[in-house]
Amino acid sequence: MRFWPLWLMLLIISLVGCGATAPALPPIAANQPNQILLLNELDGVGANSTITVLAPTIFSQPRHLLAAAIELGDQPNAYQPTLSIPAQTLTITNSYGILRVNGVLKSSAEFEPISVKVVEPTSISLGELNQNLAVYNNQVVRLNGTLLLKDQAALLVEEVGSGGVPTANAAQITVEQIPSQSPIIQQLPNQQGNIRYGQLTIIGMLRGKTLYVFWLEAQP
């Protein structure tokens, strides 16, 4: 029988626990324009409800495509679910970005904007984020760190030592909506047992104590 190192057993338990105990998303209320929603929260919203959505977006003509997450490239790819808005509502020169859109949900795939705002991520360290969770709640942030991934349970850790072990008192945050099909995830350089890890940058929305991924970037 093979005996696992104690640190690896504890890390596996921590990752599994994060996947099992991630905070539930708040209940969805229709006609609440001040309540910021992610795309995976729209199932309970009825047609013709006025809502505010914050999402990564692929900018193209004749429609912009809001997505749960996107994979960057010359032609960004969108992950489900997706929602479209008319491109003429906003003039954009980039191929992707983040939009906060207040509007009327016409159907499960169609959104009629009332107001549209481009959102720029705030670059912040994990340590500063953990000390100011209430300040950055519902905000879009850019974080650098080491992603520890077991199946779909994930942690972003500020600093790790040899073998991917988080250093003492290293800041960390639970990560959700990891796009497992992303080449960046598939190419994480290190592995201990069934835990893969590597350094990357995550852009996403903070909700409580959990970061919801919009897209990933490889660190130089």
KAQUIGI-V969828 format. One record per residue. RES is the residue in one letter. SS is DSSP state (hx for helix, st for strand, lp for the rest). Layout:
BEGIN
<<RES,SS> <RES,SS>>
END
This chain:
BEGIN
<<M,lp> <R,lp> <F,lp> <W,lp> <P,lp> <L,hx> <W,hx> <L,hx> <M,hx> <L,hx> <L,hx> <I,hx> <I,hx> <S,hx> <L,hx> <V,hx> <G,hx> <C,hx> <G,hx> <A,hx> <T,hx> <A,lp> <P,lp> <A,lp> <L,lp> <P,lp> <P,lp> <I,lp> <A,lp> <A,lp> <N,lp> <Q,lp> <P,lp> <N,lp> <Q,lp> <I,st> <L,st> <L,lp> <L,hx> <N,hx> <E,hx> <L,hx> <D,hx> <G,hx> <V,lp> <G,lp> <A,lp> <N,lp> <S,st> <T,st> <I,st> <T,st> <V,st> <L,st> <A,st> <P,st> <T,st> <I,st> <F,lp> <S,lp> <Q,lp> <P,lp> <R,st> <H,st> <L,st> <L,st> <A,st> <A,st> <A,st> <I,st> <E,st> <L,lp> <G,lp> <D,lp> <Q,lp> <P,lp> <N,st> <A,st> <Y,st> <Q,st> <P,st> <T,st> <L,st> <S,st> <I,st> <P,st> <A,hx> <Q,hx> <T,hx> <L,lp> <T,lp> <I,lp> <T,lp> <N,lp> <S,lp> <Y,st> <G,st> <I,st> <L,st> <R,st> <V,st> <N,st> <G,st> <V,st> <L,st> <K,lp> <S,lp> <S,lp> <A,lp> <E,st> <F,st> <E,st> <P,st> <I,st> <S,st> <V,st> <K,st> <V,st> <V,lp> <E,lp> <P,lp> <T,st> <S,st> <I,lp> <S,lp> <L,hx> <G,hx> <E,hx> <L,hx> <N,hx> <Q,hx> <N,lp> <L,hx> <A,hx> <V,hx> <Y,hx> <N,lp> <N,lp> <Q,lp> <V,st> <V,st> <R,st> <L,st> <N,st> <G,st> <T,st> <L,st> <L,st> <L,st> <K,st> <D,lp> <Q,lp> <A,st> <A,st> <L,st> <L,st> <V,st> <E,lp> <E,lp> <V,st> <G,lp> <S,hx> <G,hx> <G,hx> <V,lp> <P,st> <T,lp> <A,lp> <N,lp> <A,lp> <A,lp> <Q,st> <I,st> <T,st> <V,st> <E,st> <Q,lp> <I,lp> <P,lp> <S,lp> <Q,lp> <S,lp> <P,hx> <I,hx> <I,hx> <Q,hx> <Q,lp> <L,lp> <P,lp> <N,st> <Q,st> <Q,st> <G,lp> <N,lp> <I,st> <R,st> <Y,st> <G,st> <Q,st> <L,st> <T,st> <I,st> <I,st> <G,st> <M,st> <L,st> <R,st> <G,lp> <K,lp> <T,st> <L,st> <Y,st> <V,st> <F,st> <W,st> <L,st> <E,st> <A,st> <Q,lp> <P,lp>>
END
